[in-house]
Amino acid sequence: MADLQLDDVTKVFVEDDGNEITAVDEVSLAIDDGEFLVLVGPSGCGKSTTLRMVAGLETVSDGAIRLGGSVINDAKPAERDIAMVFQSYALYPHMTVRENMSFGLEESTSMPDDEIASTVEDAATMLGIDDLLERKPDDLSGGQQQRVALGRAIVRDPEVFLLDEPLSNLDAKLRAQMRTELQRLQEDLGVATIYVTHDQTEAMTMADKIAILNDGQLQQVGTPLECYHEPANLFVASFIGEPSMNFFDVSRDGETLVHDDFTYELTSAVASELGDHDELVLGIRPEDIELRSTQDDTHSYETFVDVVEPMGNENNVYLTFDADSTETFVATIDGLNHVEDGQSVIAHVPEDAIHIFDRASGSALRNRTLDTQAMPEPQL
């Protein structure tokens, strides 16, 4: 197995009129052997183009792609020892599952027929489709077809797996199930994997490491928890998390943040992190806002409930500072806590959970501290 590295990789498309469009702009990434990296971002951000360059389906305009230390920019797709699973599955409809999974080995290797058969059966057993080997794609469900597409990649025993939104055609329940199965499968195989998705939930739940793209530029690389709790900028803070982080445009007056509807007093320690920046954005995650019945400190504000979204185990409560206002922010509270539309509640915004960004550049000036805690040892 080998690691994969992208060094300032750029892709420029030239339109018929000569206009150049930079789809991927100097992206640098390192994917260690056995690591699961998720490329995530909105549609059109360059994530699939990046994946296609790694696969050899798009040429690299500038920069270098290295596999195991060797530059593979000019290597043909078949020479890269990389297996790719597409969004569309791309199964041969006239072939059985066994034939679909065997085809690549038969065409590109000199492996004996009995070894191919054994390899296919082992992969099918791993994927739980060993009883489907004689069926054709039209006789399979979406989840079963997805497993066949994965199996066709697995039998090649590649150095790198590339997965381009492989779950987007599945329904929500099956997608959640397949997320877990893919994680377990990737851990068992121990192969460096790049997974492309626009779904930040998939990124958060599956990845060892997330790379967030926007407009072809890399915004942040980190673990899911790092990207969630310590976003590099406003884009990352808004893209990662559902519901999204709340943002308030504020101006700084000494150690006070001033908004049209409230003021927020900072401690000297937090104010010192902001340098000389005065035009700021205050951010707070919905789950960090506490709803109370009494106002007992400077970080608590009277608000009014606009809309309540019951989610079962939690409620998303949309709040306004003015009962007649349509500008809302959201707090996520326990599902057993009952609030009603129009109700007056006190919203507490703890200082240790706030994020502060420079409004002009979007860069994070202050993030909440990521303090992970280990589970206590069981008492035997």
N, C-alpha and C positions, 0 to 999 in steps of 0.2 A: 504494500500500500504506500501512498505518497501524499504529500501535502500539495496544496494548490495556492498560487500567489498571483495576484493581479497588481501590476505596477503602473500607475498613472494611465490606465486603459481608457482610451477615447474612441468614440465612434461618431463620425460625421457623415451624414447623408447629403448628397447633392441633388437638388431638384432639377427638373428639365430646364428651368430658366436660369440655372447656375447658382441659385440661392442655396447656401449651406445651412443645414440644421444639425446642431450638436445634440445627439440623443443621449450620449454618455460622456461625461466630462471629467477626465483624469481621476478615475475611480481606482483606489488602491485597497486591496483586501488580502488577508492571509487566512486560509482555511487549513487547519491542521488535520493530519491524518486521523480519521475517526470522528471528526467534528461535524455537527449539524448546524449549518449557517442558514438563516432565513433572510432572503432579500425581500424587503417589504416597502411599499409605497403606493401612492395613488396611481390610477391608470395613466399611462403615458409618461411615467417617470424615468423609464430606461431600464427597468429591472429585467424584462424578458430579452431585451437587446443585449444586456450584459451576459445573460445565460447563453444566448445564441453565439456570442463571440467565444465563450469558453468551449462550447461544443464544436466550434468550427463552421457553424452555419452562417455566420456573418464575419466579414473581414475586420481586422483591427486597424483603425485609422492611425493610432499612435499608442505608445506604451507597449508593455510586454505581459504575456500570460505564461507563467512557468508551472510545470507539473513535475514534482520531484527535482526541482532545480533546473530543468531543461526548458528553454523557450519553445513554445508550441504554436506560435503565431501562424506559421506557414504550413503546419501539419494538416493533412486532410482529416475530416471527421473520423474516418475509419481507423486512422493511425493514432488517435489520441487516447485510446483505452478509457473512454468516457461513455457512460450509458445515460440516455436521456428519456424521461417519461413525459409525454405531452399531455396537454389539457384534454385533447380529443381522443385519447387512448390509441387511435390509429391501428386498430386490429384488422387483420385480413378476414373479411366476412366469409370467404369460402373455405377457410381453414379451421380445423378444430383448435381447441385450446392447446393441446399438445403440439400441433404443427406450428401455431403462432409462436410458442415459446422456443421451439427448436430451430425455427427458420434462420435466425441470426447466426447461430452456431454452425449450422450446415453450410451457410454461404461464406462465412468469414474465417472459419477455422478448419483444421484438419483432424478435429476430434473424431474418434471412431463412433459409429452409430450407437453402440451399447453404452458408451460413456455419455453421449448426448442424452440418451433416454434416462439414464440414472440421474444426471444433473437436473433435467427437467422435473423428474418425479420428486427429487429432494426439494427443489424450489417450490413446487406445487404443495407439498406437504407443509412446508414452512408457512405458506400463505393460506392454508386451509382450503385449497381448491383441488386437492388430489382426486376428488370424486367427480370433477367437472372436465377432466382432460379430453374426453371424447365428444364434448359438446362444441357447438359453434357459437360465435359471439351473439347472434340474434336470440339464442336461447338463454342468455345470461342477464342478470340484473346489472344496474350501473356499478354497484360495488364489486360484483364479481368480475366485470370487465376491467375495472381499475386494478384488481389484483392480478389479472392476466398481464396487463401492461407492465406492472411492477415485476412480475415473474420473468417476463421477456428481458428486462434489464438485469435482473439478479443473476440469471444463468450465465451472463457474460463475465461475471466476477471482475468488474471494472475497478480502476483506481479511484474514480469519482462518479457519484450519482448526481444527475441534474434533474430536478422535478419542477416542471412549469405549470403551476396552479392545477395540480392533478386532482384536487377534490372539488373544484368549482362546479362540476356537473352533478354532484350528489345532493340529495336533500339534507336538511340541517342535522337530523338525527344520525344518519349514516356518515355524514361528514365528521361529526364529533367522534364516532366510533373509529373511523379510519385514521383520524389524527393520532389516537392512542396506538393503533396497530402499526402505523408508520414509525412512530417513535421507538417502539419495541423492536421492530424489524431493523431499523438503522443501528440501534445499539448492538443487536446480535451480529450484524454484518461488520460493524466497525469500519465503515467506508466513509471517507470525506464526502459530504453531501451539501449541495446548494439547493434550497427550496425557494421558489418564487411564489409570492402571494400578494394580493392587495388587502387581505383580511388580517388586521392587526391581532385578532384573537388567535388565529393560527400561529402567528409569529410569537406571541407571548407564551403560548402553551407548548410549542414544539421545540423551540430553538435552544441550542447551547449558547448561540450568539446571534444577535440581530444586526443587520446592516440596513439602515433606513435611507432611501433615495427620494429625492424630489427634484424635478426638472433636470434630471441627468446628473445631479451632484450628490455626493455622499454626505449625509447630514450627521450621522453618528453611527458608531459601531460599539456594541457592548452587550452584556447579558440582558435578558428581558427585564430584570429588576433594575439594572442600572439605567436603561433607557426610560423606564417608567418613573422612577423616583428621582433620577438625576439627568433630565433631558438637557441636551446641549443647546437647544434653542426653542423658540416658540413653535416652529413647525413640528418638531418631535413631540413637544408637550401636548400639542393639539391632536396629533395623529394617533399617538399611542394612548389607549385608555378609552373605555366606553361605559358611561358617558364621558365626554371629553373634559379636560381640565377647564375650570372657569377662569376667565380673564377679565381684568378691570384696568382700563387705562388710567394711570394716576400720575400726578406730578409730585415731586419731592420738595418738601419745605423743612430743611434740617433733618430731624429724625421722624418726620411725619409724612405719610403718603396721603395725598389729597385727591379724592374722587368727587364727582358731582353729588353723590348720594351719601358719602361717608368719609371719615378720616381714619387712618390706621397708624397708631403709634408704634414705632420700632424701638427695640432696645439698642443701646449704643453698639453692641457687638454686631447685630445684623446690619445696622446702618453703615458700619465701617466696611462691610463687604461690597458696597455699591459704588465705591470710588466717587468720582465727580459726576456721575450720571444723574440727571434730573427728570427726564421724560421716560417713564417706566411703565411696565405692565406687571400688575400683581396677579399671580396665579394660585389657585387652590383646587386640589382634587375634590370631587363631590363627596367622596367617603370621608374626607377630613373635616367637613363642616358638621358641627354638632348643633342639633336643634334642642333648644331649652325653653323652659316656661318663664324664666326670670333673667333680667339683664344685670350681670354682676361684675363685669369688667369692661375695659376699654376696647376689647376685641369682640364684643357682642353687639348685635344690631337688631332692631326691630324690623321684621320682614313680614310679607303676606304670601300665603300659599296661592299660587296661580293654578297649577295642575299637579295631580298626583298620578304617577304611573306605578301601579302595583306589579311587582315582578315575582311575587311569591315569597322568596327568602329575604327580599329587600324592596324598598319603595324608592323610586326616583321622585323627589319633590322639587318642583320648579317654583322658585321664589322671586319676588320683586321687592324693591325697597319702597315702592309706592303702590297702594292698592289699585290705582288707575293706570299704572304703567304696563306696557307690553314687553319691556326688556327684562328678561329672566336670567337667573343662574340656578344651578341644580345642586341639591344635596341628596346624598344616598344614605338612607337610614334603614334600620332593621325593619323587616317586613311585618313584625308584630306591633310596631309603633303606629298608632292611628292619627292621621291628620286629615283635615278636610279643606276643600277649596275655599278660599276667602279667609281662612283662619289666620290670626296673627301669631307668629312664633318668633323666638329669639334665635338668630343664627350666630353661633360662636365660631370664629376663624382663628385657630391657634397659631401663634407665631412660629412654632417649631415645624409647622407643616406647609408654610407658604413658600412659593417660588417667586422670584423677581427677575424680570427680563428687561434689557435695554430696548426701548420701543423702536428706535431707528434701525438697529442691526438685527434685532431679534435674539441676540446672544443671551444665554443665561448668566446672570450675575450672582444669583443665590438660589440654591436648591435645598430642599429638605435633606436631612442626613439619612443615608441608607444604612439602617442598623438592623441587620438580620440576626435572628436568634435561633439557636439550635433547639430541637425538641428535647424536653427533659427525658432522662433515662427512665425506662419503666421500673417500677418497684416490684421486685420479685419476692 
